[in-house]
């Protein structure tokens, strides 16, 4: 039975990584103070589309609310140059509707994974299997990072290829292929923005995962020593 308990611990470790990954994405996108403004300044976005920073940040806030399902649509008017116009065109709205579906699905998956993790933890603690619990968490984290490490290595060499592949897998249309001459969305989130965001997500996720792994290691060591 020990192997079964350890297996449950590994599943718990994997579940925790899924929770932390989605939470890291949410943290960078919604809770890093001034992140979008810094990125917009870095890539001179306001100059590229001739908009004031305050107006662009207001559009961004509305867009992010939409992704969370807190706004019904993306009908947002703002001043571009000397005229007031709708920021997003029809194609951009369709694409962002697809992105919203993914975002909401990820939130739902995180909740289900959290409930699954609580169930496994409850079972192992009920049967007083603390060591398999914390041992399994360490191995689950290790397995997850091995897979992630391979993915990151591939992306470092062929970022554009895997970026395109991601979109082809998760989107059933070509609305994600935007034109910088006609679509403002691609101008406010250029490729560099995605690279920077991926870097920050990886940093937050890696740091939080290391903390969880360290706590599990210390607790497993304490339990084993106590035995």
N, C-alpha and C positions, 0 to 999 in steps of 0.2 A: 504493500500500500504506500510505502514511502515514495516510490517513483511516481505514483498517481498524485500525491500531494505536491511533489516538486513540479510535476507537469502543470498542475493548477497554478502554482506560483509563477511559472514561466508565462502562462496565459495572462496572469495578472500584470506581470511586468510589461508585456506587449500592449495590454489594454491601457496601462498608464501612459505609455509612450504615445499612443493615438490621442489620448486626452490632452497631453502636454503639447503635442504638435499643433492641434487645432487651437488650443488656448494661446500658443505662441503667435500664431497667425493673427488671432483676434487682438492680442496685446499690441502688436506692432501696428496694425491697421487702425485701432481705435483708442489706444491708451498711451502711446508714445507722444508726449507733449511736443507739439511743433514739428512733428516729423514731415508732414506733407509740405509745410512752408519751407523747411530746409531743403527738401528735394526739389521743389519748384524753383528756389533760388539757385541751386546747384546747376540745374539744367536750363536755366533762363526761360522757363515756361511762359512767364507773363509776356516777355518780349516776343516769343514765337507766335502767340495768338492775340497779342495786343489787348491784354486785359489787366485790370488792377488786381493786386494781390488779395485785397479784402474780398473782392467779388469772386475771385477764383476759389478762395477758401470757403466762401459761403456755398458755392456750387458743390465743392467737395464734400462738405458736411451733409448737404441734402442727398448727394449720391450715396454716401456711406450709410445714411439712414435708410435709404431705399434697399440697399443690399441686405440689411437686417430685417426687412419687412416692416419698417416703421414709417414708410412713406408709400402711398399707393402708386405713384407714377414718377416719371422723370421729366415732367413738363416744367422746366426751370428756365426762366428768362433772366438774362443778365446783359450788361453792357460790354460789347466787343467793339473796340475802336470807338467810333463816334455814334454807333447805333445800338439800340436795345434789340436783342434777338433771342430766340430759343437756343439754349446751349447745345442740346443733344438732337441729332437728326433721327429719322426713323430707323436707320440701320443700327445706330449706336444704342437706341432704346431696345431694339430686339436683342442685341448682344448682351446688354446689361440685364435684361430679363432672364437670359440663360445663366448669367453669372449669379444672379440672385438665387435661382433655383439650386445651384451648386452650394452656395453659401448656407442657405437654410437647411439643405440636406446634410451638410457637414455638421451643423449645430445639432441636428437631430441624432446623427450618428454618435456625436460626442456624448450626448445624454444617455443613449442606449449603452454605450461603452462604459460610462461611469456606473450605471446600474449593474452591469455585468461585473465590473471590478469590485463593487461593494458586495455582491453576492459571493464571489470567490473568496474575498477577504473574510467575510462572515463565516463561511464554511470552514476555512482553515483555522480561524481563531476559535470557533466553536469546538473543534476537535483538538485544540491546543497544539497546532502544528506550526508554531512560530518559525522554527528554523527552515522548513521547506518553503514557507511563505516568503521569507526575506532572501533565501538562497535563490528561489525561482525568480523573484523580481530582478535580481542582479543579472541572471542569465537571460531573462526576457529583454532587458535593456540592451545587453550585449548583442543578442541576435538582431534586434531591431536596428541597432547602429551599424552592424555589419552590412545589412541590406541597404541602409541609407548611405553608407560610405561608398558602396558600389555605384549607387545612383548618382551621387555627387561627383564621383570620379568621371563617370560618363558625361555628365553635364558640363564639367569643366573643359572637356575636349571638344564637345559638340553641343554647345548651349542652344544655338538656333534650331538645330535638328530636334532636340528633345522638347524645346519650347513649343515648336510646331506640332510635334507628336502629341503632346499633352492636350493641345486644343483640338486636334483631330479625334482624340479618344473621347473627350468630355463634351464636345459640341457636335451637333448633328447637322450644322449648316456652316456657311462660309461668312457669317456676319462678323466673326472675330477678325477677319482680314480687313483691316481698316486702311484708309487712304489719308496720308498726312495733309493732302491738299484740300480735302473735303470734310474730314472727320476730326473734330477737336479732341476727342477722347484720346486718340493715339498720340497727340501732341503733349497732353498733360501727363501721360504715363509712358515715356519713351523706354527703350530697352534698358538704359542705365538705371532707371527707376526700379524696374523689375529685379535687376541684379542686386541693387542696394537693399531692396526689401527682402530678397531671398537671404542675403547675408545677415541681416538683422534677425530674421526669423530663426535662422540656423543658430545664431549666437544665443538668443533667448532660450530656444529649445535645448541646446546643448548644455547651457548652464543649469537649467532647471532639472534636466535629466541627470546630470552629474550629482546634484544635490540629493535627488531621490536615491540614486545608486549608493552614494556615500552613507546615507541614513540606513539603507537596507543592509549594507556591509557591516556597519557598526552594530546593528541590532542582531544580525546573524552571528557575528563574532561573540557578542555578549551572551547570547543564548547557548552557543556551543561551549563557551568557556564555563558557563554555569552548570552545564551538564557534566 
